[in-house]
């Protein structure tokens, strides 16, 4: 087995005590979500339907599975799933042990259940993952099949107490800047190739070829034949879990870690619940998002723990023309009682939001050291409308950039990679409003507390489409390096805001109108208005 970064970086170990689901004589109930979660929602949404399963069970041992991490168990696990599906549904049991496998495909009416001390390790053999037509980062493209997938399935679940490891170190490129000199030296000596600039390590020459053929991350150019696609297969990193057009989906109590790219990616699903799920990706993992909920309808993300190499809890709906053509907003989502450790953003909307985002409620979440806390991002070309976002009761510490960020000039860089020069070079020309113009409006944020931050807040709208109708109230940000900056915004109301900034004015406004601060209204053109909060 390839070890790659395992040779040079020590993974963290996280332990948790969980409780099991119950069963009656006919149906296995997997979860009980308290109806109080729907009380006082600022929008109407139906209760998220939960799956239930017949009492039939199948153990992968009965289909020839062998523990130990040597024997491949792909056929045993998938045959057990097919058996339960053919019998009308039930539970597939993965018992205690170390289970090496290739891709697993979940079918309707199947609950894949992992017992305590069950570790499912996906093979690092690239050939085990066929190149398929799919969608990634909001674009129609080709990628490798995901380690866990389902398509057009209904009434499905992954539950229990086990861990799914995606062998991501075998797939991911690594930037030199993210390692010490010794770590970089050891990584290069372990195999793989380095780009011509000596800045990025790739696991194979084929992965480097794929990178060089790609102007946009998803779509390599000049790759025509199947032989060409197979050669760059290591570049076509799959998401760890990809459920497409599925209904009544439950992920509960299990742990997902070390994904090749994104970790959990439900796409165009309806009635989906994540409850007490844990996701762990190394901080250096390129595109190592924890959760990307894309074009889904009626969803719960509750009681989860996320530690990501990129964005943590991310709401998406497709990118540019592909996303607008799909035309499926991500809507009716409750995000509650979650904890986020490392990540580019704790809660994020975008930047692929071309199908729209609406009716999202985020409450009672804790962010510990994420690069940005609440992160809204898009850019010209996306189109789409983000509206009806309600955020309440968020606690944060040690946010090196902004606890609250709206950036409609997003250029694909991580928060720590954006420089003052990047902001100065933004094209402030007033362009016509078209279907490619993104819009962020009707967003309401309250009861936010943060100790330790870079810039306290940044509103960065487009000249032709300001960030509009945003309320921010009852917010305290202490130990910040800078205060609040508002540019290209309209009808923003700020009440009871307390900012402790080490330098500069607590509030700077430019190119904005109808900015209400503690009852006073400001209209500011090209000049920069320096203000203080009461």
C-alpha positions as CSV (number, residue, x, y, z in Angstrom):
1,X,0.0,0.0,0.0
2,X,1.2,3.5,-0.8
3,X,1.9,5.5,2.4
4,X,3.1,8.8,0.9
5,X,2.3,11.5,3.5
6,X,1.7,8.9,6.2
7,X,5.5,8.6,6.3
8,X,5.9,12.3,7.2
9,X,2.8,13.5,9.0
10,X,1.2,12.0,12.0
11,X,-2.6,11.8,11.8
12,X,-4.8,12.9,14.7
13,X,-7.0,10.3,16.5
14,X,-10.4,11.3,17.6
15,X,-12.5,9.2,19.9
16,X,-16.2,9.5,20.7
17,X,-18.9,7.6,22.6
18,X,-22.0,7.0,20.5
19,X,-25.3,5.3,21.0
20,X,-26.9,2.8,18.7
21,X,-30.2,2.8,16.9
22,X,-33.1,0.6,17.9
23,X,-35.2,-2.0,16.0
24,X,-38.7,-3.5,16.4
25,X,-39.8,-6.8,15.1
26,X,-40.7,-5.6,11.6
27,X,-38.9,-2.3,10.8
28,X,-35.5,-1.1,11.9
29,X,-35.8,2.6,12.8
30,X,-32.5,4.4,12.2
31,X,-33.0,7.8,13.7
32,X,-35.4,10.0,15.7
33,X,-35.0,13.7,15.0
34,X,-36.8,15.9,17.6
35,X,-39.5,17.9,15.9
36,X,-38.5,20.9,18.0
37,X,-35.8,21.5,15.3
38,X,-38.5,22.9,13.1
39,X,-39.9,25.3,15.6
40,X,-39.7,29.0,14.9
41,X,-38.1,28.5,11.5
42,X,-38.1,31.8,9.5
43,X,-39.4,29.9,6.4
44,X,-41.7,27.0,5.7
45,X,-40.2,23.6,5.0
46,X,-41.5,20.1,5.3
47,X,-40.2,17.7,7.9
48,X,-37.3,15.7,6.5
49,X,-38.5,12.2,5.9
50,X,-36.3,9.5,7.5
51,X,-35.6,6.1,6.0
52,X,-36.7,2.8,7.7
53,X,-35.8,-0.7,6.8
54,X,-37.2,-4.3,7.1
55,X,-35.6,-6.4,9.8
56,X,-33.7,-8.6,7.3
57,X,-29.9,-8.6,7.8
58,X,-26.9,-9.8,5.9
59,X,-23.3,-9.9,7.2
60,X,-20.5,-9.4,4.7
61,X,-18.7,-12.4,6.3
62,X,-21.4,-14.6,4.7
63,X,-20.4,-13.3,1.3
64,X,-16.7,-14.2,1.7
65,X,-15.3,-11.0,3.3
66,X,-12.0,-11.4,5.0
67,X,-10.6,-8.9,7.5
68,X,-6.9,-7.9,7.9
69,X,-6.4,-5.3,5.3
70,X,-4.9,-7.7,2.7
71,X,-7.8,-9.4,0.9
72,X,-10.0,-7.3,-1.4
73,X,-13.6,-7.2,-0.2
74,X,-15.2,-5.2,-3.0
75,X,-17.3,-8.2,-4.3
76,X,-18.3,-9.4,-0.8
77,X,-19.6,-6.0,0.3
78,X,-21.4,-5.2,-3.0
79,X,-22.9,-8.7,-3.2
80,X,-24.3,-8.3,0.3
81,X,-25.8,-5.0,-0.7
82,X,-27.4,-6.6,-3.8
83,X,-28.8,-9.4,-1.7
84,X,-30.5,-7.1,0.8
85,X,-31.8,-4.9,-2.0
86,X,-33.2,-8.0,-3.8
87,X,-34.9,-9.2,-0.6
88,X,-36.8,-5.9,-0.3
89,X,-34.4,-4.1,2.0
90,X,-32.7,-4.3,5.4
91,X,-29.3,-4.0,7.0
92,X,-25.8,-4.9,5.6
93,X,-23.5,-5.5,8.5
94,X,-19.8,-4.7,8.4
95,X,-18.4,-6.2,11.6
96,X,-15.4,-5.3,13.6
97,X,-12.2,-5.6,11.6
98,X,-10.1,-4.0,9.0
99,X,-11.7,-4.3,5.6
100,X,-9.9,-3.4,2.4
101,X,-12.2,-2.7,-0.6
102,X,-12.7,-0.9,-3.9
103,X,-15.8,1.2,-4.7
104,X,-19.0,0.4,-2.8
105,X,-22.4,1.1,-4.5
106,X,-25.4,1.7,-2.2
107,X,-28.8,0.5,-3.5
108,X,-32.4,1.3,-2.5
109,X,-33.7,0.2,0.9
110,X,-30.2,-0.7,2.2
111,X,-28.7,0.4,5.5
112,X,-25.0,-0.1,5.4
113,X,-24.2,-0.6,9.1
114,X,-20.7,-0.6,10.6
115,X,-20.2,-2.2,14.0
116,X,-17.8,-0.8,16.6
117,X,-14.1,-1.0,15.6
118,X,-15.0,-1.6,12.0
119,X,-12.5,0.2,9.7
120,X,-13.2,0.3,6.0
121,X,-10.1,1.2,4.0
122,X,-10.5,2.0,0.3
123,X,-7.7,0.7,-2.0
124,X,-5.1,3.1,-3.3
125,X,-5.0,1.2,-6.6
126,X,-6.2,3.8,-9.1
127,X,-7.3,1.2,-11.6
128,X,-10.0,0.1,-9.2
129,X,-11.9,3.4,-9.9
130,X,-13.3,3.6,-13.4
131,X,-13.4,7.0,-15.1
132,X,-17.1,8.0,-15.3
133,X,-19.3,10.9,-16.5
134,X,-20.2,13.0,-13.4
135,X,-20.3,16.5,-11.9
136,X,-17.6,18.0,-9.8
137,X,-17.1,21.5,-8.6
138,X,-20.4,22.3,-10.3
139,X,-19.4,21.4,-13.8
140,X,-20.3,18.4,-16.0
141,X,-17.0,16.4,-16.4
142,X,-15.3,13.1,-16.0
143,X,-13.8,11.8,-12.8
144,X,-13.0,8.6,-11.1
145,X,-15.9,6.7,-9.5
146,X,-16.3,7.5,-5.9
147,X,-15.3,5.0,-3.2
148,X,-19.0,5.2,-1.9
149,X,-21.7,6.1,-4.4
150,X,-25.5,5.8,-5.0
151,X,-27.5,7.0,-7.9
152,X,-31.4,7.3,-8.1
153,X,-31.6,5.3,-4.9
154,X,-34.3,5.7,-2.3
155,X,-34.5,4.9,1.4
156,X,-30.8,4.4,2.0
157,X,-28.4,4.9,5.0
158,X,-24.9,4.5,6.3
159,X,-25.0,4.1,10.1
160,X,-23.2,2.5,13.0
161,X,-19.9,3.2,14.6
162,X,-17.3,2.6,12.0
163,X,-14.7,4.6,10.0
164,X,-14.4,4.9,6.2
165,X,-10.9,5.9,5.1
166,X,-10.6,7.1,1.5
167,X,-6.8,6.7,1.1
168,X,-6.6,10.3,0.0
169,X,-2.9,10.6,0.5
170,X,-2.4,8.4,-2.5
171,X,-4.3,10.8,-4.8
172,X,-3.7,14.4,-3.6
173,X,-1.2,16.8,-5.0
174,X,0.7,18.7,-2.2
175,X,1.9,22.2,-2.2
176,X,5.5,22.7,-0.9
177,X,4.5,25.8,1.0
178,X,2.3,23.7,3.3
179,X,5.2,21.5,4.5
180,X,8.5,22.0,6.3
181,X,11.7,21.6,4.4
182,X,12.2,18.2,5.9
183,X,8.6,17.1,5.2
184,X,8.9,18.2,1.6
185,X,12.2,16.4,1.2
186,X,10.9,13.2,2.6
187,X,7.7,13.4,0.4
188,X,9.8,13.9,-2.8
189,X,12.0,10.9,-1.8
190,X,8.9,8.7,-1.3
191,X,8.1,8.8,-5.0
192,X,5.9,10.7,-7.4
193,X,6.9,13.8,-9.4
194,X,7.3,17.5,-8.9
195,X,6.2,20.2,-11.3
196,X,8.6,22.4,-13.3
197,X,8.5,25.2,-10.7
198,X,9.3,22.8,-7.9
199,X,6.3,23.9,-5.9
200,X,3.7,21.1,-6.2
201,X,4.2,17.3,-5.7
202,X,2.1,14.9,-7.7
203,X,1.7,11.2,-6.9
204,X,2.3,10.1,-10.5
205,X,3.4,11.5,-13.9
206,X,-0.1,11.0,-15.1
207,X,-1.5,13.2,-12.3
208,X,1.0,15.9,-13.4
209,X,-0.1,15.5,-17.0
210,X,-3.7,16.0,-16.0
211,X,-2.8,19.1,-14.1
212,X,-0.9,20.6,-17.0
213,X,-3.9,19.8,-19.3
214,X,-6.3,21.6,-17.1
215,X,-7.0,25.3,-17.2
216,X,-10.1,25.0,-15.0
217,X,-9.7,22.3,-12.3
218,X,-12.4,20.0,-13.7
219,X,-11.9,19.9,-17.4
220,X,-8.6,18.7,-18.9
221,X,-8.2,19.8,-22.5
222,X,-6.7,17.7,-25.3
223,X,-7.5,14.4,-23.5
224,X,-9.4,12.6,-26.2
225,X,-8.9,8.8,-26.1
226,X,-9.7,6.4,-23.4
227,X,-5.9,5.7,-23.1
228,X,-5.4,9.4,-22.4
229,X,-8.1,9.4,-19.8
230,X,-6.7,6.3,-18.1
231,X,-3.2,7.9,-18.1
232,X,-4.4,10.9,-16.1
233,X,-6.7,8.8,-13.8
234,X,-4.7,9.8,-10.7
235,X,-5.5,13.5,-11.5
236,X,-9.3,12.7,-11.6
237,X,-9.6,12.5,-7.8
238,X,-13.0,11.3,-6.7
239,X,-15.1,12.6,-3.8
240,X,-15.2,10.0,-1.1
241,X,-19.1,9.8,-1.0
242,X,-21.2,10.8,-3.9
243,X,-25.0,10.3,-3.8
244,X,-26.8,11.6,-6.9
245,X,-30.6,12.1,-7.2
246,X,-31.3,10.0,-4.1
247,X,-34.3,10.4,-1.8
248,X,-34.6,9.7,2.0
249,X,-30.9,9.5,2.8
250,X,-29.4,9.1,6.3
251,X,-25.8,9.3,7.4
252,X,-25.6,8.8,11.1
253,X,-22.8,8.3,13.7
254,X,-20.1,7.1,11.2
255,X,-16.8,8.7,10.5
256,X,-15.4,9.6,7.1
257,X,-11.8,10.6,6.7
258,X,-8.9,11.1,4.3
259,X,-10.9,11.7,1.1
260,X,-9.1,12.1,-2.3
261,X,-10.9,15.4,-2.9
262,X,-14.2,16.5,-1.3
263,X,-15.5,14.1,1.4
264,X,-19.3,14.0,1.4
265,X,-21.1,15.2,-1.7
266,X,-24.9,14.8,-2.0
267,X,-26.0,16.1,-5.4
268,X,-29.7,16.7,-6.3
269,X,-30.9,14.7,-3.4
270,X,-34.2,15.2,-1.4
271,X,-34.8,14.5,2.3
272,X,-31.3,14.0,3.5
273,X,-30.0,13.9,7.1
274,X,-26.5,14.0,8.5
275,X,-26.7,13.3,12.3
276,X,-23.7,12.9,14.5
277,X,-21.4,12.4,11.5
278,X,-17.7,13.1,11.8
279,X,-15.4,14.1,9.0
280,X,-11.6,14.4,9.3
281,X,-9.3,15.5,6.5
282,X,-5.7,16.7,6.9
283,X,-5.3,20.5,7.0
284,X,-3.0,20.3,3.9
285,X,-5.5,18.3,1.8
286,X,-6.1,20.0,-1.5
287,X,-9.8,20.5,-2.2
288,X,-10.4,18.6,1.1
289,X,-13.9,19.9,1.7
290,X,-15.9,18.1,4.5
291,X,-19.5,18.5,3.2
292,X,-20.7,19.9,-0.1
293,X,-24.5,19.9,-0.2
294,X,-25.3,20.7,-3.8
295,X,-28.7,21.3,-5.3
296,X,-30.4,19.4,-2.5
297,X,-33.8,20.0,-1.1
298,X,-35.0,19.4,2.5
299,X,-31.9,18.6,4.5
300,X,-30.7,18.4,8.1
301,X,-27.0,18.8,9.1
302,X,-27.1,18.3,12.9
303,X,-24.8,17.4,15.7
304,X,-21.8,16.8,13.4
305,X,-18.0,17.4,13.8
306,X,-16.0,18.6,10.8
307,X,-12.2,19.1,10.4
308,X,-11.4,19.9,6.8
309,X,-8.6,20.8,4.5
310,X,-10.8,23.2,2.6
311,X,-14.4,24.5,3.3
312,X,-16.3,22.6,6.0
313,X,-20.1,23.0,5.7
314,X,-20.6,24.2,2.1
315,X,-23.9,24.9,0.2
316,X,-23.7,24.8,-3.6
317,X,-25.9,24.6,-6.7
318,X,-23.7,24.2,-9.8
319,X,-21.2,26.4,-11.6
320,X,-21.8,29.0,-14.4
321,X,-23.7,27.7,-17.4
322,X,-23.8,24.1,-16.2
323,X,-25.4,25.1,-12.9
324,X,-27.9,27.5,-14.5
325,X,-28.9,24.8,-17.0
326,X,-29.5,22.3,-14.2
327,X,-31.5,25.0,-12.4
328,X,-31.8,23.3,-9.1
329,X,-31.4,25.5,-6.0
330,X,-30.1,24.2,-2.8
331,X,-33.0,24.9,-0.5
332,X,-34.7,24.2,2.8
333,X,-31.7,23.3,4.9
334,X,-31.2,23.3,8.7
335,X,-27.6,23.4,9.9
336,X,-27.6,23.1,13.7
337,X,-25.4,22.1,16.7
338,X,-22.2,21.5,14.6
339,X,-18.6,22.0,15.5
340,X,-15.9,22.8,13.0
341,X,-12.2,22.7,13.6
342,X,-9.9,23.5,10.8
343,X,-11.3,24.6,7.4
344,X,-11.1,27.5,4.9
345,X,-14.7,28.4,6.0
346,X,-16.9,27.1,8.9
347,X,-20.2,27.7,7.1
348,X,-19.9,28.6,3.4
349,X,-22.2,29.4,0.5
350,X,-20.6,29.2,-3.0
351,X,-18.7,29.8,-5.0
352,X,-20.6,27.4,-7.2
353,X,-24.2,28.7,-6.6
354,X,-25.4,29.3,-10.1
355,X,-28.6,27.4,-9.6
356,X,-29.5,29.5,-6.5
357,X,-29.6,29.0,-2.7
358,X,-32.5,29.8,-0.5
359,X,-34.1,29.0,2.8
360,X,-31.1,28.1,4.9
361,X,-31.1,28.2,8.7
362,X,-27.8,28.0,10.6
363,X,-27.8,28.0,14.4
364,X,-25.8,27.0,17.5
365,X,-22.5,26.2,15.7
366,X,-19.0,26.5,17.0
367,X,-15.9,27.3,14.8
368,X,-12.5,26.7,16.2
369,X,-9.7,28.2,14.1
370,X,-11.3,28.1,10.7
371,X,-9.7,30.5,8.2
372,X,-13.0,32.3,7.8
373,X,-16.1,31.8,9.9
374,X,-19.2,32.6,7.8
375,X,-18.1,32.7,4.2
376,X,-20.2,33.9,1.2
377,X,-18.4,33.8,-2.1
378,X,-19.1,34.1,-5.8
379,X,-17.8,35.9,-8.9
380,X,-19.0,37.3,-12.3
381,X,-20.1,34.5,-14.6
382,X,-21.9,32.5,-12.0
383,X,-25.3,34.0,-12.0
384,X,-27.8,32.6,-9.5
385,X,-29.5,34.2,-6.4
386,X,-28.6,33.5,-2.8
387,X,-31.4,34.7,-0.5
388,X,-33.3,33.8,2.6
389,X,-30.2,32.9,4.7
390,X,-30.7,33.1,8.5
391,X,-27.7,32.6,10.9
392,X,-28.0,32.7,14.7
393,X,-25.9,32.0,17.7
394,X,-22.4,31.3,16.4
395,X,-19.4,31.1,18.6
396,X,-15.8,31.3,17.2
397,X,-12.2,31.7,18.3
398,X,-8.9,32.2,16.5
399,X,-10.2,33.1,13.0
400,X,-7.1,34.4,11.2
401,X,-9.2,36.2,8.5
402,X,-12.8,37.3,8.7
403,X,-15.5,35.9,11.0
404,X,-18.0,37.2,8.4
405,X,-17.0,37.5,4.7
406,X,-19.0,38.4,1.6
407,X,-16.7,38.3,-1.5
408,X,-18.2,38.5,-5.0
409,X,-14.7,38.8,-6.5
410,X,-13.7,35.3,-5.5
411,X,-10.8,34.2,-7.5
412,X,-10.3,30.6,-6.4
413,X,-7.7,31.3,-3.7
414,X,-7.9,30.1,-0.2
415,X,-8.5,32.9,2.4
416,X,-4.9,33.0,3.5
417,X,-3.7,33.3,-0.1
418,X,-5.6,36.5,-0.8
419,X,-3.5,39.6,-0.7
420,X,-4.1,43.4,-0.6
421,X,-2.8,43.5,-4.1
422,X,-5.6,41.1,-5.2
423,X,-8.2,43.4,-3.8
424,X,-6.6,46.4,-5.5
425,X,-6.7,44.7,-8.9
426,X,-10.4,43.9,-8.8
427,X,-12.3,45.2,-11.9
428,X,-14.6,47.9,-10.5
429,X,-16.1,48.7,-13.9
430,X,-19.9,48.9,-13.8
431,X,-21.0,46.0,-16.1
432,X,-24.5,45.2,-17.4
433,X,-26.5,42.9,-15.2
434,X,-27.2,39.6,-17.0
435,X,-28.0,36.0,-16.2
436,X,-24.2,35.7,-15.3
437,X,-24.5,38.2,-12.5
438,X,-24.6,36.6,-9.1
439,X,-26.9,38.2,-6.4
440,X,-26.7,37.9,-2.6
441,X,-29.6,39.4,-0.7
442,X,-32.0,39.0,2.3
443,X,-29.4,37.6,4.7
444,X,-29.9,37.9,8.4
445,X,-27.2,37.3,11.0
446,X,-27.5,37.6,14.8
447,X,-25.8,36.6,18.1
448,X,-22.3,36.0,16.8
449,X,-19.3,36.1,19.1
450,X,-15.7,35.8,18.1
451,X,-12.4,36.1,20.1
452,X,-9.4,36.5,17.9
453,X,-9.7,37.5,14.2
454,X,-8.1,39.2,11.2
455,X,-10.4,41.7,9.7
456,X,-13.7,41.7,11.6
457,X,-16.0,41.7,8.6
458,X,-15.7,42.4,4.9
459,X,-18.6,43.1,2.5
460,X,-17.2,43.1,-1.1
461,X,-20.0,43.3,-3.6
462,X,-20.1,44.0,-7.4
463,X,-20.6,47.5,-8.6
464,X,-23.5,46.3,-10.8
465,X,-24.9,44.0,-8.1
466,X,-24.3,45.2,-4.5
467,X,-24.8,42.8,-1.6
468,X,-28.3,43.9,-0.5
469,X,-30.7,43.7,2.4
470,X,-28.4,42.3,5.1
471,X,-29.0,42.6,8.8
472,X,-26.2,42.0,11.3
473,X,-27.1,42.5,15.0
474,X,-25.8,41.5,18.4
475,X,-22.3,40.8,17.3
476,X,-19.1,41.0,19.4
477,X,-15.7,40.5,17.8
478,X,-12.6,41.0,20.1
479,X,-8.9,40.9,19.5
480,X,-9.3,41.6,15.8
481,X,-6.5,43.0,13.7
482,X,-8.8,45.3,11.8
483,X,-12.4,46.5,11.9
484,X,-15.3,46.2,9.5
485,X,-15.1,47.1,5.8
486,X,-18.2,47.6,3.7
487,X,-17.9,48.1,-0.1
488,X,-20.5,47.8,-2.9
489,X,-23.4,47.1,-0.5
490,X,-26.9,48.5,-0.1
491,X,-29.5,48.4,2.6
492,X,-27.3,46.9,5.3
493,X,-28.5,47.3,8.9
494,X,-26.0,46.9,11.8
495,X,-27.2,47.0,15.4
496,X,-25.4,46.4,18.7
497,X,-22.1,45.6,17.0
498,X,-19.0,45.7,19.2
499,X,-15.6,45.5,17.5
500,X,-12.3,45.5,19.3
501,X,-9.8,46.2,16.5
502,X,-6.0,46.8,17.0
503,X,-5.7,49.2,14.1
504,X,-7.7,51.4,11.8
505,X,-11.3,52.6,12.2
506,X,-13.9,50.1,13.6
507,X,-16.0,50.7,10.5
508,X,-15.0,51.8,7.0
509,X,-17.7,52.3,4.2
510,X,-17.3,53.1,0.5
511,X,-19.4,52.9,-2.6
512,X,-22.5,51.9,-0.6
513,X,-25.9,53.3,0.1
514,X,-28.5,53.0,2.9
515,X,-26.1,51.6,5.4
516,X,-27.8,51.9,8.8
517,X,-25.6,51.8,11.8
518,X,-27.3,52.0,15.2
519,X,-30.1,54.0,13.7
520,X,-28.0,56.4,11.6
521,X,-28.1,56.0,7.8
522,X,-25.1,56.6,5.6
523,X,-24.8,56.9,1.8
524,X,-21.1,56.9,0.7
525,X,-19.8,57.3,-2.8
526,X,-16.2,56.8,-3.9
527,X,-14.8,58.4,-0.8
528,X,-14.0,56.3,2.3
529,X,-16.1,57.0,5.4
530,X,-14.5,56.2,8.8
531,X,-17.0,55.5,11.5
532,X,-17.3,54.0,15.0
533,X,-20.0,51.8,16.5
534,X,-21.8,53.1,19.6
